[in-house]
Amino acid sequence: MTSILSIFFTLLAVGVIYIVADTHSRIQTQDDKKTGLTSSSYSSEDVEALVDQAEAQGRNNVLTTIKESLENGNTVISILKSLYPEYIVVAANSKYNFVPIDESLPKNNYDIDNLTDENGMYVYTKDGQVTSKFGIDVSSHQGDIDWEAVADEGVEFAFIRAVYRGYGTGKLVVDEKCLENIEGAQAAGIDVGVYVFSQAISQAEVLEEAGTVIDLLDGYTLQLPIVFDVEKVGDSQARTNSLTVEERTNLTIAFLEAVKNAGYEPMVYHNTEMGAMLVDLTQLTDYPKWFAGYNKEFYWPYEYDIWQYSENGSINGINGKVDFDIWLTQ
């Protein structure tokens, strides 16, 4: 036990694990008070309880797992994920949050053995047949794009930023490259959808976002959904920080229903923290999902159609880095 604790305390000493909560009880942190959720996290005083729990569950190889994982360059978060598969482990707010998996939500059944990495581009196969599509998502940050070169690289779909709202000012802006990118991608034979980076804090603002993208697309045809990109911004002054789970979920639904009523297919984009702690996914089961997680595993347990698996992709036709996506079909 002493040797196990020493490893954890060493990690604590270099700032890998942070102190926030108590393992023996669920507490409401300041963020929890805002969201209405509670989640467990582990403090230095409770590391022994963490190890005891693992051993009580028959995981007597905890020490070996930790040592080998660290020697192989893995992070503490990846170790905790492997030790606690019954939880979604979220590194957020300077702590490790353990959110119980909701068994009432539909699960995906993706098999990691069916996923291959072909020069940084993921391919999913089933019964020997490729069942996935390779895609990217772009904005004006990518500058001028050679869409013919992108298509030659095997890109089959692209999501293009249409509208974004400032997380500090609240100003709504149309992406200056949106229409150019839609036309260029479609001319190259690439299926196109668009996304809205929302920082709305009211019903009026989220409907403004929906209305703006619908007006922008007048005269254009999309092959793919209009996506509501609901993100938490890493700034303590971000205007959306005060939203509760209920408020954020209601705003998400309002946007999705607005674009649906306009004749478009809606979709919601989220990462691990957003999906596990900041929106109520039980209210969003009717909408397709686009999940962002930059790990080499199918860690997210719930249903999703698209996986954004890298933010550091490199491809001919685009200068600099670009997000890589895989559309998983079953």
Secondary structure, DSSP 8 states (H G I E B T S, - for coil): -HHHHHHHHHHHHTTSS-----TTS----HHHHHHS---B---GGGHHHHHHHHHHTT-TTHHHHHHHHHHTT--HHHHHHHH-TTEEEEEETTEEEEEE--TTS-B----GGGEEEETTEEEEEETTEE-EEEEEEE-GGG-S--HHHHHHTT--EEEEEEEEE-TTT--EEE-TTHHHHHHHHHHTT-EEEEEEEE---SHHHHHHHHHHHHHHTTT---SS-EEEEE---S-TT-GGGG--HHHHHHHHHHHHHHHHHTT--EEEEEEHHIIIIIS-GGG-TTS-EEEE--SSS----B--SEEEEEEEE--TTSSS-EEEEEEE--
